[in-house]
Amino acid sequence: MAKIKITNKRRKQIIGLTFISPWIVGFLIFTLYPMVHSMYLSFHQVKITPVGIKTIYIGLENYKYAFFSDPVFIEKVLKYLQEMVLNIPIIIVFSLIIALLINQKIKFRGIFRTIFFLPVIITSGPVINELLSQGATSIPNIEQYGMFTMIENSLNPFVAAPIMYLFKQIIMVLWFSGVQILIFLAGLQKVDQSLYEAARIDGASPWESFWKVTLPMLMPLVIVNVIYTIVYVSTFALNEIIILIKNNMFSTITGFGYATAVAWIYFIIITLMLAIWTGLLSLKKR
């Protein structure tokens, strides 16, 4: 019998594939197949009957309805894009500032890290929904200080609207910063301290050290945090587009086929957002 010779490189490849084969099988069955099937359903009118699911091919009608007939979809997409443009820089900058502060040699540093990460544990859909209903996600009585009136009277409505949104939702926006703070903190602890010593010898101030040493070293983590923030905020249970998709799933007017079409449009929008943000940050990094 002829013996099959296996090189050391091929043996390592086989071992590696063996270890990741459960993930590959799980991805094909539980992720790839549902995605392909949902794409198929998005071109159909889907009816759920007592005897099973019936589909009628309607081509691009679901997508046309989303863009030209649905009274709320485009409005919610535009609102989502506006919120993402505002929320992402705020979350990233806030996370970086907090990470810089708690990276200092201060007492009870571990307690502060726990406090800032705590919202990540409790911000599930029902908890956030209850906090929203109680008004705990905004600054109390901020409208009574006359700040909103001053902003509306002094700024263009196009500029005033996002600023007022930030004031109303600032606490909720900052709650999404826990994981990003930990990622930045891990990156700060890996920065070689000799770089700061060399900068101080050259006469660099702390501000200059931040821009010339800290930020360039953290740029890969900035990109990671931007990707995480976009995905996390976009897939959050109380996201209005997610709620819209859920409401259309069993609607007698639109149905499951339309819901899958909206989900695919939303997926493409998220992908474009990721591509634009990471592309801009990559250019800035270079």
C-alpha positions as CSV (number, residue, x, y, z in Angstrom):
1,M,0.0,0.0,0.0
2,A,1.3,3.4,-0.9
3,K,1.8,5.8,1.9
4,I,0.5,9.4,1.6
5,K,3.2,11.8,2.7
6,I,2.0,14.8,4.5
7,T,4.4,17.8,4.9
8,N,4.6,19.6,8.2
9,K,2.9,22.7,6.7
10,R,0.0,20.6,5.4
11,R,-0.3,18.9,8.8
12,K,-0.6,22.2,10.6
13,Q,-3.2,23.3,8.1
14,I,-5.3,20.2,8.7
15,I,-5.0,20.6,12.5
16,G,-6.1,24.3,12.2
17,L,-9.0,23.4,10.0
18,T,-10.0,20.7,12.5
19,F,-10.2,23.1,15.3
20,I,-12.2,25.7,13.4
21,S,-14.5,23.2,11.7
22,P,-17.2,23.6,14.4
23,W,-17.3,27.3,13.7
24,I,-17.4,26.8,9.9
25,V,-20.2,24.3,10.2
26,G,-22.1,26.6,12.6
27,F,-21.6,29.6,10.3
28,L,-22.8,27.8,7.2
29,I,-25.9,26.4,9.0
30,F,-26.9,29.2,11.4
31,T,-25.6,32.4,9.6
32,L,-25.0,31.9,5.9
33,Y,-28.1,29.8,5.0
34,P,-30.5,32.2,6.9
35,M,-28.9,35.2,5.2
36,V,-29.3,33.6,1.7
37,H,-32.8,32.5,2.5
38,S,-33.8,36.0,3.8
39,M,-32.4,37.4,0.5
40,Y,-34.7,35.0,-1.4
41,L,-37.7,36.0,0.7
42,S,-37.1,39.7,0.2
43,F,-38.1,39.2,-3.5
44,H,-41.4,37.5,-2.5
45,Q,-44.7,38.2,-0.9
46,V,-44.6,35.9,2.2
47,K,-47.8,34.6,3.8
48,I,-47.7,32.5,6.9
49,T,-50.6,30.1,6.8
50,P,-51.7,27.2,9.1
51,V,-50.3,24.8,6.6
52,G,-47.0,26.5,6.1
53,I,-45.3,29.4,4.5
54,K,-46.4,30.4,1.0
55,T,-44.3,32.7,-1.2
56,I,-45.3,34.6,-4.3
57,Y,-42.5,36.1,-6.4
58,I,-42.9,39.9,-6.8
59,G,-39.4,40.9,-7.9
60,L,-38.2,44.3,-6.5
61,E,-41.7,45.4,-5.3
62,N,-40.7,45.2,-1.6
63,Y,-37.7,47.4,-2.2
64,K,-39.7,49.9,-4.3
65,Y,-42.3,50.1,-1.6
66,A,-39.6,50.8,1.0
67,F,-38.2,53.8,-0.9
68,F,-41.3,55.2,-2.6
69,S,-44.4,54.1,-0.6
70,D,-43.5,53.5,3.0
71,P,-44.3,56.7,4.9
72,V,-41.9,56.1,7.8
73,F,-38.9,54.1,6.5
74,I,-37.0,56.9,4.7
75,E,-37.7,59.2,7.7
76,K,-36.2,56.7,10.1
77,V,-33.2,56.0,7.9
78,L,-32.4,59.8,7.7
79,K,-32.8,60.1,11.5
80,Y,-30.5,57.1,12.0
81,L,-27.8,58.6,9.7
82,Q,-28.0,61.9,11.5
83,E,-27.7,60.2,14.9
84,M,-24.7,58.1,13.8
85,V,-22.9,61.1,12.5
86,L,-23.4,62.8,15.9
87,N,-23.0,59.8,18.2
88,I,-19.9,58.2,16.9
89,P,-17.5,61.1,17.4
90,I,-19.0,61.8,20.8
91,I,-18.7,58.2,22.0
92,I,-15.1,57.8,20.7
93,V,-13.9,61.1,22.1
94,F,-15.6,60.6,25.5
95,S,-14.2,57.0,25.7
96,L,-10.7,58.2,24.9
97,I,-10.9,61.0,27.5
98,I,-12.1,58.7,30.3
99,A,-9.5,56.1,29.3
100,L,-6.8,58.7,29.6
101,L,-8.1,59.8,33.0
102,I,-8.4,56.4,34.6
103,N,-5.1,55.3,33.2
104,Q,-3.4,57.7,35.6
105,K,-2.0,56.5,38.9
106,I,-4.9,57.4,41.1
107,K,-6.6,55.7,44.1
108,F,-9.6,53.4,43.5
109,R,-8.7,53.2,39.8
110,G,-10.3,49.7,39.6
111,I,-13.6,51.0,41.1
112,F,-13.8,53.8,38.5
113,R,-13.2,51.3,35.7
114,T,-16.1,49.2,37.1
115,I,-18.4,52.2,37.3
116,F,-17.8,53.2,33.7
117,F,-18.2,49.6,32.5
118,L,-21.4,49.0,34.6
119,P,-23.8,50.4,32.0
120,V,-22.7,47.8,29.5
121,I,-24.0,45.1,31.8
122,I,-27.4,46.7,32.6
123,T,-28.2,48.4,29.2
124,S,-30.5,45.6,27.9
125,G,-33.6,46.5,25.9
126,P,-36.1,46.3,28.7
127,V,-33.9,48.2,31.1
128,I,-33.2,51.1,28.7
129,N,-36.9,51.2,27.8
130,E,-37.8,51.6,31.4
131,L,-35.2,54.3,31.9
132,L,-36.4,56.1,28.8
133,S,-40.0,56.1,30.1
134,Q,-38.8,57.6,33.4
135,G,-36.7,60.3,31.7
136,A,-33.4,59.0,33.2
137,T,-31.5,59.1,29.9
138,S,-31.4,62.9,29.7
139,I,-30.2,65.8,31.8
140,P,-33.0,66.7,34.2
141,N,-35.0,69.9,33.6
142,I,-32.5,71.0,30.9
143,E,-35.3,72.6,28.9
144,Q,-36.2,74.9,31.9
145,Y,-32.8,76.7,31.7
146,G,-33.7,78.5,28.5
147,M,-30.8,76.9,26.6
148,F,-33.0,75.3,23.9
149,T,-34.7,78.6,23.3
150,M,-31.4,80.4,22.9
151,I,-30.1,77.7,20.5
152,E,-33.3,77.9,18.4
153,N,-33.2,81.7,18.2
154,S,-29.5,82.0,17.4
155,L,-28.8,79.1,15.0
156,N,-30.1,77.8,11.8
157,P,-32.7,75.0,12.3
158,F,-30.5,72.5,10.4
159,V,-27.7,73.2,12.9
160,A,-29.9,73.7,16.0
161,A,-31.7,70.3,15.7
162,P,-28.7,68.1,16.2
163,I,-27.3,70.2,19.0
164,M,-30.6,69.9,20.9
165,Y,-30.7,66.2,20.2
166,L,-27.3,65.8,21.8
167,F,-28.4,67.7,25.0
168,K,-31.5,65.6,25.2
169,Q,-29.7,62.2,24.7
170,I,-26.3,62.9,26.0
171,I,-26.5,60.5,29.0
172,M,-27.8,57.7,26.8
173,V,-25.1,58.3,24.2
174,L,-22.4,58.1,26.9
175,W,-23.8,54.8,28.2
176,F,-22.6,53.2,25.0
177,S,-19.0,53.9,25.9
178,G,-18.1,51.2,28.3
179,V,-16.4,48.7,26.0
180,Q,-14.6,51.4,24.0
181,I,-13.1,52.8,27.3
182,L,-11.7,49.3,28.1
183,I,-10.2,49.0,24.6
184,F,-8.5,52.4,24.8
185,L,-7.3,51.6,28.3
186,A,-5.7,48.4,27.1
187,G,-4.0,50.3,24.3
188,L,-2.7,53.0,26.6
189,Q,-1.1,50.4,28.9
190,K,0.8,49.0,25.9
191,V,2.3,52.3,24.8
192,D,6.1,52.2,25.4
193,Q,6.8,54.8,28.2
194,S,10.2,55.5,26.7
195,L,8.4,57.3,23.9
196,Y,7.0,59.8,26.4
197,E,10.4,60.2,28.1
198,A,12.0,60.9,24.7
199,A,9.3,63.5,24.0
200,R,9.8,65.2,27.3
201,I,13.6,65.4,26.7
202,D,12.8,67.1,23.4
203,G,10.7,69.6,25.2
204,A,7.3,68.3,24.2
205,S,4.4,69.4,26.4
206,P,1.7,66.9,27.6
207,W,-0.6,68.2,24.9
208,E,2.0,67.7,22.2
209,S,2.8,64.2,23.5
210,F,-0.8,63.3,23.2
211,W,-1.0,64.4,19.5
212,K,2.5,63.1,18.5
213,V,2.7,59.9,20.6
214,T,-0.6,58.8,22.2
215,L,-3.1,59.3,19.4
216,P,-0.9,57.8,16.6
217,M,-0.3,54.7,18.7
218,L,-4.1,54.4,19.4
219,M,-5.3,55.0,15.8
220,P,-5.7,51.2,15.1
221,L,-7.9,51.0,18.2
222,V,-9.9,54.1,17.2
223,I,-10.8,52.2,14.0
224,V,-11.8,49.1,16.0
225,N,-13.9,51.2,18.4
226,V,-15.6,53.0,15.5
227,I,-16.5,49.6,13.9
228,Y,-17.8,48.3,17.3
229,T,-19.8,51.5,18.0
230,I,-21.5,51.4,14.6
231,V,-22.4,47.8,14.8
232,Y,-23.5,48.0,18.5
233,V,-25.7,51.1,18.1
234,S,-27.1,49.9,14.8
235,T,-28.2,46.5,16.2
236,F,-29.4,47.8,19.6
237,A,-32.9,46.4,20.5
238,L,-34.5,49.9,20.7
239,N,-33.1,51.1,17.4
240,E,-36.1,52.5,15.5
241,I,-35.3,50.7,12.3
242,I,-35.0,47.4,14.2
243,I,-38.4,48.1,15.7
244,L,-39.8,48.9,12.2
245,I,-38.5,45.6,10.9
246,K,-40.0,43.7,13.8
247,N,-43.4,45.5,13.3
248,N,-43.5,44.6,9.6
249,M,-42.6,40.9,10.1
250,F,-46.2,39.8,11.0
251,S,-48.1,42.8,9.5
252,T,-51.1,41.9,7.4
253,I,-50.3,44.8,5.0
254,T,-46.5,44.3,4.4
255,G,-45.5,41.0,5.9
256,F,-42.3,39.0,6.3
257,G,-41.1,39.5,2.8
258,Y,-41.1,43.3,3.1
259,A,-39.4,43.0,6.5
260,T,-36.5,41.0,5.0
261,A,-36.2,43.6,2.2
262,V,-35.9,46.4,4.8
263,A,-33.4,44.4,6.8
264,W,-31.2,44.0,3.7
265,I,-31.4,47.7,2.9
266,Y,-30.5,48.4,6.5
267,F,-27.6,45.9,6.3
268,I,-26.3,47.7,3.2
269,I,-26.5,51.1,4.9
270,I,-24.6,49.8,7.9
271,T,-21.9,48.3,5.6
272,L,-21.6,51.7,3.8
273,M,-21.3,53.5,7.1
274,L,-18.5,51.1,8.2
275,A,-16.7,51.5,4.9
276,I,-16.9,55.3,5.0
277,W,-15.8,55.7,8.6
278,T,-13.0,53.2,8.4
279,G,-11.9,54.6,5.1
280,L,-11.7,58.1,6.4
281,L,-9.8,57.0,9.5
282,S,-7.4,54.9,7.5
283,L,-6.6,57.9,5.3
284,K,-6.1,60.0,8.4
285,K,-3.8,57.3,9.9
286,R,-1.6,57.3,6.8
